[in-house]
Structures are given as structure tokens and as C-alpha cells.
Amino acid sequence: MSFSRRRGFTILELIVALVLSASLLLAGRTLTEQAAGVSESIAADAAIADSARARARLLRTIVRNVDIGLGTSNFSGDARTAKFASWCSDDQVLKQSCAVTLTVDSLVTLTDSSASRVLVRSTVPGVLRYLGDASDGGHWYRSWGPGVTLPLAVGIVFRTDTIVLRIGDRG
């Protein structure tokens, strides 16, 4: 009895090969779509983080550059609002004096001569505090009246978070 060698594939073998190939292609497409979705999600999260960093940098810069003026401070504030003059930048990065109002509730809103912008969002209301003395752990006040001195820093206090904004270029 002799067996002859046959050439080619049976129809069953071709169907199995086609099903396996189609399954692999479908799995590859699914992985590619998932990777694209993750990539878009990462890009969106990065854009949100960049925007938040830019707003935080603007807030810190405006408060740090409070205009001291001619020996007297025009800085005043209470638990919800602080008003002061600062050196603000326009589109050409030139600094000019501007009147600033910083308002805090569940949003921290900065209003100056050019616009009103929301810089921080929170799910809980916040309050402003003013650092008058840094010794012995610091002495924070609920309000600050105009006068000769400026607070050392402004704190924006939320239930679980505090943002401390230093005033001026102090050591």
C-alpha cells in the first residue's frame, strides 16, 4: 500500500486559517483603537493640566508683583475679596500698573483692567487669609486694611487644601 503525497490544502484547513487570520486582524484593530483612545485621553488631560498650571502661575505672579507705591500700601482684603494694585503684563510682556480684585468662593476669580478670569475651581467654598508675621508658625489674619505694610502672603483656604501666595520677592 502506498500513499501518495497530495499537494495543497483542504477546504477545512483554508477556512480555519482564514478564521484565525480574521481574529488576529480584529484583535489588532481593537488594540489600535484602544491605544488611540488612551492617547487622546492623555492629550486632553495634559492640556487641562497645562491650562491649570498657567492659571496658577498667573495668580502667583500677580500677587507676587503687588505694587508697593510711594511707601504706602493700597492692599486691603477680607475673607472673600482682596483689592490691590499690581504690575500686570499685556500681550507684549510689558509690565504696567493695574488694579486687581481677587474674589474667592468656590471659584478664585482675578479681575484686572483687561479681563475677569477664573483661575481656580473648587467643589467647596474658600476664604482668604493674610500672613502678618511668619514667626512661631505664622500669624494669619481674616482681614487686612490699607496702611504702610503689606501682608507677607495671601492664603486661599479650602476645606482640604490651601494655596499660599507670597507677596514680593522676599528671600
C-alpha positions as CSV (number, residue, x, y, z in Angstrom):
1,M,0.0,0.0,0.0
2,S,1.5,3.2,-1.0
3,F,0.4,6.6,0.0
4,S,0.7,9.4,-2.5
5,R,1.7,12.9,-1.4
6,R,-1.0,15.3,-2.0
7,R,-0.4,19.0,-2.8
8,G,-2.4,22.0,-1.5
9,F,-4.8,22.4,1.4
10,T,-8.2,21.1,2.2
11,I,-11.1,23.4,2.3
12,L,-11.3,22.9,6.1
13,E,-7.7,23.9,6.5
14,L,-8.3,27.1,4.5
15,I,-11.4,28.0,6.5
16,V,-9.5,27.6,9.8
17,A,-6.6,29.7,8.5
18,L,-9.0,32.4,7.4
19,V,-10.9,32.5,10.7
20,L,-7.6,32.7,12.7
21,S,-6.3,35.5,10.4
22,A,-9.5,37.4,10.7
23,S,-9.5,37.0,14.5
24,L,-5.9,38.3,14.7
25,L,-6.8,41.3,12.5
26,L,-9.8,42.1,14.6
27,A,-7.8,41.9,17.8
28,G,-5.1,44.1,16.3
29,R,-7.7,46.7,15.2
30,T,-9.3,46.7,18.7
31,L,-5.9,47.2,20.4
32,T,-5.1,50.1,18.0
33,E,-8.4,51.8,18.7
34,Q,-7.9,51.4,22.4
35,A,-4.3,52.9,22.1
36,A,-5.7,55.8,20.1
37,G,-8.4,56.4,22.8
38,V,-5.8,56.3,25.5
39,S,-3.6,58.7,23.6
40,E,-6.5,61.2,23.1
41,S,-7.3,61.0,26.8
42,I,-3.7,61.6,27.8
43,A,-3.5,64.6,25.4
44,A,-6.8,66.1,26.8
45,D,-5.5,65.6,30.4
46,A,-2.2,67.2,29.5
47,A,-4.0,70.2,28.0
48,I,-6.1,70.6,31.2
49,A,-3.0,70.3,33.4
50,D,-1.1,72.9,31.3
51,S,-4.1,75.3,31.5
52,A,-4.3,74.9,35.3
53,R,-0.5,75.5,35.6
54,A,-0.7,78.6,33.5
55,R,-3.6,80.0,35.6
56,A,-1.8,79.2,38.9
57,R,1.4,80.9,37.5
58,L,-0.6,84.0,36.6
59,L,-2.2,84.1,40.1
60,R,1.2,83.8,41.8
61,T,2.8,86.4,39.5
62,I,0.0,89.0,40.0
63,V,0.1,88.6,43.8
64,R,3.9,88.5,44.0
65,N,4.1,91.7,42.0
66,V,1.9,93.8,44.3
67,D,2.7,97.5,43.6
68,I,4.1,99.0,46.8
69,G,3.8,102.5,45.5
70,L,5.2,105.5,47.4
71,G,5.7,103.9,50.8
72,T,2.0,103.2,51.4
73,S,0.1,100.1,50.6
74,N,-3.2,100.1,48.8
75,F,-3.7,96.5,49.7
76,S,-6.9,95.6,51.6
77,G,-8.9,92.5,51.9
78,D,-11.4,90.4,53.9
79,A,-12.4,86.8,53.8
80,R,-13.9,86.9,50.3
81,T,-12.1,89.7,48.4
82,A,-8.7,91.3,48.2
83,K,-8.0,94.6,46.3
84,F,-4.6,95.8,45.4
85,A,-2.5,97.3,42.6
86,S,-0.1,95.1,40.9
87,W,2.3,95.0,37.9
88,C,0.4,93.2,35.1
89,S,1.7,92.1,31.7
90,D,-0.1,92.8,28.5
91,D,0.3,90.7,25.3
92,Q,3.8,92.2,24.6
93,V,5.0,91.2,28.1
94,L,5.4,94.8,29.1
95,K,4.5,95.4,32.8
96,Q,2.0,98.1,33.6
97,S,0.3,99.0,36.8
98,C,-3.2,97.6,37.1
99,A,-6.0,97.5,39.7
100,V,-6.7,93.9,40.8
101,T,-9.6,92.3,42.7
102,L,-9.2,88.8,43.9
103,T,-12.5,87.2,44.7
104,V,-12.9,83.8,46.4
105,D,-15.9,81.4,46.8
106,S,-15.8,78.0,45.1
107,L,-14.0,79.8,42.3
108,V,-11.0,82.1,42.6
109,T,-11.6,84.9,40.2
110,L,-9.0,87.5,39.2
111,T,-10.3,90.8,37.8
112,D,-7.9,93.4,36.5
113,S,-8.1,96.2,33.9
114,S,-8.0,93.7,31.0
115,A,-10.4,91.0,32.0
116,S,-12.1,88.8,34.6
117,R,-10.7,85.3,34.7
118,V,-11.4,82.2,36.8
119,L,-8.1,80.8,38.0
120,V,-9.0,78.1,40.5
121,R,-12.1,75.9,40.7
122,S,-13.1,74.0,43.9
123,T,-16.0,71.9,45.0
124,V,-16.1,73.7,48.3
125,P,-16.1,77.5,49.2
126,G,-12.8,79.0,50.1
127,V,-11.7,82.0,52.2
128,L,-8.8,84.4,52.1
129,R,-6.3,84.8,55.0
130,Y,-3.4,87.2,55.3
131,L,0.0,86.4,56.8
132,G,1.1,89.2,59.0
133,D,4.0,87.6,60.9
134,A,5.9,84.4,60.0
135,S,7.4,83.8,63.4
136,D,6.2,81.0,65.7
137,G,4.4,79.2,62.9
138,G,2.9,82.3,61.4
139,H,0.0,84.6,62.4
140,W,-2.8,84.7,59.8
141,Y,-5.5,87.4,59.8
142,R,-9.0,87.3,58.5
143,S,-8.8,90.8,57.0
144,W,-6.1,93.3,56.1
145,G,-6.7,97.1,56.0
146,P,-4.8,99.6,53.8
147,G,-1.7,101.1,55.5
148,V,2.0,101.2,55.5
149,T,2.7,97.4,55.5
150,L,1.7,94.6,53.2
151,P,0.9,91.0,54.4
152,L,3.8,88.6,53.8
153,A,1.5,86.3,51.9
154,V,-2.1,85.6,51.0
155,G,-3.6,82.2,51.7
156,I,-6.6,80.8,49.8
157,V,-8.0,78.2,52.2
158,F,-10.4,75.5,51.1
159,R,-11.6,72.7,53.4
160,T,-8.8,70.3,52.3
161,D,-6.3,72.5,50.5
162,T,-4.5,75.8,51.0
163,I,-2.8,77.9,48.3
164,V,-0.2,80.2,49.8
165,L,0.8,83.2,47.5
166,R,3.9,85.1,48.6
167,I,3.9,88.8,48.2
168,G,7.0,90.4,46.7
169,D,10.4,88.8,46.2
170,R,11.3,88.0,49.8
171,G,14.3,85.7,50.5
